[in-house]
Structure formats: structure tokens, C-alpha cells
Amino acid sequence: MSIASIREKFGERLSSKFSSEFNSEDQIIEQKFIESKIF
């Protein structure tokens, strides 16, 4: 599962609301989510 596919599913909703506030934090959350899926 790639970050792009994650953004397609639920990232757009979060991005539209919080991207301006949590731009870098959003990437950290996505990375932790991916790590939790892998491990």
C-alpha cells in the first residue's frame, strides 16, 4: 500500500481540512500508519 493509495482513500478528506495546519505532521501520521500496516 502506497502513500498515494492511502491519500486516495481518506487522505483527501484530512488534507482538505488540516493540510495547511498539519502539513508535516500529516506525513508523519501517514508513515506511522504504513509502518503499522507493514508490522
Summary of the structure (lengths in Angstrom):
residues: 39
radius of gyration: 9.9
end to end distance: 12.7
largest distance: 29.8
contacts: 83
relative contact order: 0.17
helix: 82%
strand: 0%
